[in-house]
Structures are given as C-alpha cells and as structure tokens.
Amino acid sequence: MRRRAPTEGRVLMTTESSASEHNASDVEEVAERHGLGSFRQTLIPRKRRLLRGSGGKAKGFLHEFENGVVYQDVDDDGPGSAFPWAEVSSVYVGSTRKYVNGTYGGTEYGCTAVLANGGKLVLSGWFRDPALGRVPAKHDDDEYRIFLLMSSAATTVSRAQLPDAVARLERGEALTFGEMVISRFGVGRAVSGKPSSTWQRRVILIPIWSLRRPTGRSGTTPTSAPI
C-alpha cells in the first residue's frame, strides 16, 4: 500500500515540502527510541528515468537526525527503520562521474550502511555536481544532499571506530576491510586470512576516512572503507 499524506499530525518538512507531507509521529517515535537526537532534514531518493537521470517517482523518505537516520520506503506503511551511527559497523560510499564528448553529464552514486545486527540501508541515484558548473535541479538537489550525508556518515563511523581498531590490532586481532584483512603481520584476503604482503616489505597506515583515489573523467571514487 502506498503511503498517503494524512489530514492530521505534524509534518517533517523536506526540500520539496509538497512532495512528502506525511504524518511524522511514527518517525519521531522510532528516532526517540533509538536516541537519534534532534531532527535535521528529510530527503527524497528517487527512481531514475531512462536517459534523463533522476527526477522520477520517490523511492522513499530519508529522515536525518543528529545521531543517525530513519528510512521509510514509499510502499511500506511501517514506521521506518532506524540507523543510529553508533550501531553502524560499516559504510560504503562510491560515485562515478559521467562524461559525454568531454562534457560532464552527471554523477551516479551508491551508498550502503550496515548495522552490527546485519540490517542494511542501500541508496543509489544520480545528481549534477554543482562543483562542476552544473546547478542541480530540484530533484537532483536531494540526491546530492543524500550523497553528502552518507559521505559524512562514513567519516563519522570511521572516526568512532578507529581507537577500538587500533587497540584490537595491538592485541593481535585481525580487522576486515571489505575483502581484505589487516593485522600486525600484514595484509591479506578475507577468504584465506593469510597475509599477502608483510609489514617487513610494505607499511601502509592511513586514516580510513582520508582514503580518496582520484580518477579519470569516468572513473569511480571510493570515499570510505569500513573498519
């Protein structure tokens, strides 16, 4: 059943207020139960329209709070799912800039937040990057803000986890980064767990949130890796 705007109740405002005026009591209840703090904004991820980027129908509502987000699928009448940053174990954020005959045409992005209990928030979309000279349209602006929000979340989660990660390494434990494993002995694949590069031959110790790889005009730039 598709979510309908109620005639009563408070409203969480969005950058397109007429697009998602719906009862906010269920969202606020979920946020309060998970200690998400004060409300900041509601963003609307949209379905892509063939050959025309974003701007299609809303896929859901992403409610940002001080300490996390609540996501409501547009086809689900439930109260939404909470993703407190303190309970997120990893965040993946990636983007690809698209060029046609040397002209910037837009940016595709994908974001995944994984809770410690296995729950996932998966978002993807398309936007025009204002830093590249193209002012976003209204529907692009929410997608751009979602990308910035999830990039910021990746930094928040990585910074929060770094002290514990260093302590675990000092205790001799191994840490998993996607398909890779890092330990005091070296770096290896998560499948085998055996180091393929030892610290005697290579030492690479970089803060996770600073991992940014510049790419060509149509490459993918990872913004963060999980701890």
N, C-alpha and C positions, 0 to 999 in steps of 0.2 A: 504494500500500500504506500502510495506516495505521500510524503509529509505535506500537511496543509497548514497555512497560516491561520492561527486561532483568532477569535474575535476578542479574547481577553488575555491578560497576562503581560508580563514585562517582555521587552524585546532586546535581544543582543543586536546592536547596530553593526552594519557592515559597510564596506566601501561602496556597495550598491544597496542602499537601505531598502529599496522596493523589491529586491530580488529574494530576500530571505527573512522577512518579518515573521518569526515564529516564536512560540512560547519558550521562554528561556529558563523556566523554573526547573525543568529536568536537567538541563545542562549545568546550572548553578549548583544543584544538589550533588551531582557527580563530582564537580570541581571541589566543593566543600568537603566531601567525604574523603577525597584523596589529597587534601591540603594544597591545592594548586594556587591559592592566593588570589590576588585581585585580577579582575578581567581586564584585558587589553584591547583585543580586536577580534572580529570574525572574518575569515577569508573564505572564498568560494573556489575550490578547484573545479575545473570544467572539462567536459568531454571535448576532444579535438574534432574539428570539422575538416573533412578531407580537403587537402590543398589550400586550406585557409587558416591553418594554425588553430589557436584556441578560440573561445567565444561561443562554444556550443552550450548545451544544457548543463546545469550544475550537477556535479557528481556527489557533492556533499557539502558539509559546513565544518570548517576547521576553526575552533574557538581557542584563541591563545589566552593563557593566563600567565601570571608571574612565574610559576614553577612548573609549567607543563602545558599540555593542550588536551582538548576534548574533541573527538571527531565523531560526527554524525553522518551516516550515509543517507543520501536523499531518499532512498527506497526503504529505509528502516525507520519504523516509528519508535524505536527504543530510545533510551536516554543518552546514548552515545558511549564511546569508550574513552577512558582517561589514560593519558600517557604522561605521568609525572617524570620529569627529567631525572630525579633521584632514583627512579626504578628502571630506567632505560639502560640496558647493558651495552648497546652499540647503535651507532647512527651512520648510515651510508648516504652520501650526497654526491651526485655526479651531474655534469652538464656537458652538452655538445652544441657548439655554435655552428649554424648552418650558413653557408655562403653559396651564392649563385652568380657565376661570372664575376667573382671578386666583390660582390655586393652582399653585405650582411642581411640575412633574411629572417633571423630569429634564433632563439636558443631553446633546445629541448632539455628537460631536466628530469631526474628521477631521485627520489628520497625514500629511505626506509629506516624506521626506528624500531628497534627490537627490545621488548621488555624482558626482564630477567625470567619471567614465567613463560616466555615464548610468544606472547602476543605481539602482533606486528601492525605498524601503520605504514602503508605503502602509498606514496603520492607520486604522480608524474604529470607533466604538462608542457606547455610551450609559452614563451613570452618574448617580448622585444626588450633588449637590454638598453636602458637609457644612456649608459656609459658609452655606447657605440653609436650615439647620434640619433637613435630612433625613440621618440617619446612613446611609451606604452599606451595602447588604447585602454578603455576602462576594464575590459575583461582580462587584458594582459597584466594590468597592474596587480591584481590579486595573485596571479600566478607568480609574478616577480617577487611579491612580498612573501609568498609561501617558500620560495627558494631561499630568500634571505633568512627567514625564520628558521628553517631546517638547518641551514649552514651555521647559524648562531647556536642552535641546539647541539650540533656536532662538537663545536668548540666547548660549550658548557659541560657536556658529558665527558669529553676527553680530559678536560682540566680537573674535573671532580674525581676521575678515576686514576689520574697519574700518580698521586702519592701512594695509593694502595698497590698499584702496579709495580712501582719501584721496590716497595717493601717485599712483594712476592718474589721478585727477581732475586733480591738479596737473600731470601730464604731458600733459594734454589728451585723455585717453581718455574714452570713454563707458561708463557702468555700466548694466546691465539689472536692473530690479526687476519681475519678472513681465512685464506687458505695457507697462511704462513704461521709458524710458531717461532717465538723468540725466547731464548733462555740465556743463562750465564755462559753456556757453551757455544752458542752460535745461533744461526737462523736456518730453519728447515721447513718442509711442507707439513701441514697439519695431518696429512694422510699417514705419513710414516713417522713423524715426530723426530726424525733423525736430522741433525744439523747438516746442511749442505754447504754452509760457509761458517768457519770458526772465527772467533774473535782474534785468534793469533794471526789470521790472514786479512781480516776485514773488521773494522769497528765503525758501526753506523748507529749513532744515538741522537735522534732528532725528535723534538716535541711533536706529538702526533698531530696537534691542531695546526702546525706550520707546514704540513706536507702539502705542497701545491706544485703541480707539474705543468709548466707552460706547454701549450701545444700549438699546432699549426691552425690554419683557419677553420678546419672542420674536425678538430680532434676533441677528445673527451678530457675534461679536467676534474680529477677527483679532489674533493675538498676536505675529506676527513676519512680516517680509518678507525675502527673500534678497538677498544682495549679489552 
